[in-house]
Amino acid sequence: MTLCSDEEIGQLLSAMGSNAPDELALAERLIEAYPEDARLHFLRGSILAGRSRPIEAHAALTRAVELAPDFALARFQLGFFELTSGEAVRALATWEPLQDLPADHYLALFVSGLRHLVQDRFADAIAALEAGIAVNEENLPLNRDMQLIIDECRGLVPSGPARETETSATSFLLDQLGARGTTH
């Protein structure tokens, strides 16, 4: 299997960082040349998610994980995309292999926080997400996404007796995040 060169990946990342109008075309050209490079499918999925093209983004992220099941960031992002699309059960299944990461790895902490979120345990979600942000120096845009969730959770932490509602607080939160969009 031939992988894209570091220089070509750098060019794509630079185009993505500057929101160049040709970033998607560049990703697709590189995928045509290196169809088995999971990193390219992952980056294409990120671009498509940012352009509100969820079906194509999901397919690209899924392909990245199929090509490289141990590509932890791609697996996390696929699950995060599924969660923010309202598919919590699917996200939890996607994240299952990430349990093998060290407990103090930022992705493991983010998954822990998001699992707490799905279970409407907001204080625990906040604590795990904040711990993940504290150790994540590798993917700063992901910290912004997690901070958005923390900010929403803070308003959902009950200060008195638990409220009963027809819609779970998690459903409300995911609806809010889906409306805003995230940076994958």
C-alpha positions in Angstrom: 0.0 0.0 0.0 1.4 3.4 -1.0 0.7 6.3 1.3 0.6 10.0 0.5 3.8 11.8 1.3 4.2 14.0 4.3 4.6 17.0 2.0 1.3 16.3 0.2 -0.5 15.8 3.6 1.0 19.1 4.7 -0.4 20.8 1.6 -3.8 19.5 2.3 -3.7 20.5 5.9 -2.5 24.0 4.9 -5.4 24.3 2.5 -7.8 23.1 5.2 -6.3 25.5 7.7 -6.8 28.5 5.4 -10.3 27.3 4.2 -9.0 27.3 0.7 -11.9 26.8 -1.8 -10.0 23.9 -3.5 -9.4 21.9 -0.3 -12.0 19.3 -1.1 -10.7 19.0 -4.7 -7.2 18.5 -3.4 -8.3 15.8 -1.0 -10.2 14.0 -3.7 -7.2 14.2 -6.1 -5.0 12.7 -3.4 -7.5 10.0 -2.6 -7.5 9.1 -6.3 -3.7 8.7 -6.2 -3.6 7.0 -2.8 -7.0 5.3 -2.3 -5.8 3.2 0.6 -4.5 6.1 2.7 -6.9 6.3 5.7 -5.6 9.8 6.6 -6.9 11.2 3.4 -10.3 9.7 3.8 -10.4 11.1 7.4 -9.4 14.6 6.2 -12.0 14.4 3.4 -14.6 13.5 5.9 -13.6 16.4 8.1 -13.9 18.8 5.2 -17.3 17.4 4.2 -18.6 17.6 7.8 -17.5 21.2 7.9 -19.5 21.8 4.7 -22.6 20.3 6.1 -22.5 17.3 3.8 -23.2 14.6 6.5 -23.9 11.6 4.3 -20.6 11.9 2.4 -18.7 12.9 5.6 -20.0 9.8 7.4 -19.0 7.6 4.4 -15.5 9.1 4.3 -14.9 8.8 8.0 -16.2 5.2 7.9 -13.8 4.4 5.1 -10.9 5.8 7.1 -11.8 3.5 10.0 -12.2 0.5 7.7 -8.8 1.1 6.2 -7.1 1.7 9.5 -9.1 0.3 12.5 -6.4 1.4 14.9 -6.5 5.0 13.7 -7.8 6.3 17.0 -8.5 9.9 16.0 -10.5 8.8 12.9 -12.5 6.3 15.1 -13.2 9.0 17.7 -14.3 11.5 15.1 -16.6 8.9 13.4 -18.2 8.2 16.7 -18.4 11.9 17.6 -20.1 12.5 14.2 -22.5 9.7 14.9 -23.3 11.1 18.4 -23.9 14.6 17.1 -26.1 13.1 14.4 -28.3 11.5 17.1 -27.0 8.0 16.8 -25.7 7.5 20.3 -25.8 3.7 20.3 -23.8 3.6 17.1 -21.3 6.0 18.5 -20.8 3.9 21.6 -20.1 0.9 19.4 -17.7 2.8 17.2 -15.8 3.9 20.3 -15.6 0.4 21.8 -12.0 -0.3 20.5 -10.8 3.0 22.1 -11.1 1.4 25.5 -7.6 0.0 24.8 -6.1 3.5 24.9 -4.3 4.5 28.2 -6.9 5.9 30.6 -5.2 9.3 30.6 -5.1 9.6 26.8 -7.2 12.6 25.7 -9.4 10.5 23.4 -10.1 8.0 26.2 -11.1 10.9 28.4 -13.3 12.5 25.7 -15.0 9.1 25.1 -15.6 8.7 28.8 -17.1 12.2 29.0 -19.3 11.6 26.1 -20.5 8.2 27.5 -21.4 10.1 30.7 -23.3 12.6 28.5 -25.3 9.9 26.8 -26.3 8.7 30.3 -27.3 12.2 31.3 -24.5 12.3 34.0 -23.5 15.9 33.2 -21.2 16.6 36.1 -19.2 13.4 35.3 -19.2 14.4 31.6 -17.8 17.8 32.4 -15.1 16.4 34.6 -13.9 13.9 32.0 -14.1 16.3 29.1 -12.1 18.9 31.1 -9.5 16.3 32.0 -9.2 15.5 28.3 -8.8 19.1 27.3 -6.1 19.5 29.9 -3.9 16.8 28.3 -4.8 17.3 24.7 -2.0 19.3 23.0 -2.3 17.2 19.8 -5.7 18.3 18.4 -6.6 21.8 19.6 -9.8 22.2 17.4 -11.2 19.1 19.1 -10.7 20.9 22.4 -13.1 23.7 21.1 -15.7 21.1 20.3 -15.4 19.5 23.8 -15.6 23.0 25.4 -18.9 23.6 23.6 -20.3 20.5 25.1 -19.0 21.4 28.6 -20.6 24.9 28.2 -24.0 23.3 27.3 -23.6 20.7 30.1 -23.1 23.3 32.8 -26.6 24.6 32.2 -28.0 21.1 32.5 -26.3 20.1 35.8 -29.2 20.0 38.2 -28.9 22.3 41.2 -31.9 20.9 43.0 -34.2 17.9 42.6 -33.9 16.2 39.2 -36.3 17.6 36.6 -38.5 15.2 34.7 -39.0 16.1 31.0 -40.4 14.3 28.0 -37.1 14.7 26.2 -33.9 13.8 27.9 -31.4 16.5 28.5 -28.9 14.7 26.2 -31.4 14.8 23.3 -31.8 18.6 23.9 -28.0 19.0 24.1 -27.3 17.0 20.9 -30.0 19.0 19.1 -28.2 22.2 20.1 -24.9 20.9 18.9 -26.3 19.7 15.7 -27.8 23.0 15.0 -24.5 24.8 15.6 -22.3 22.3 13.8 -18.9 21.2 15.0 -15.3 21.3 13.7 -14.3 17.8 13.0 
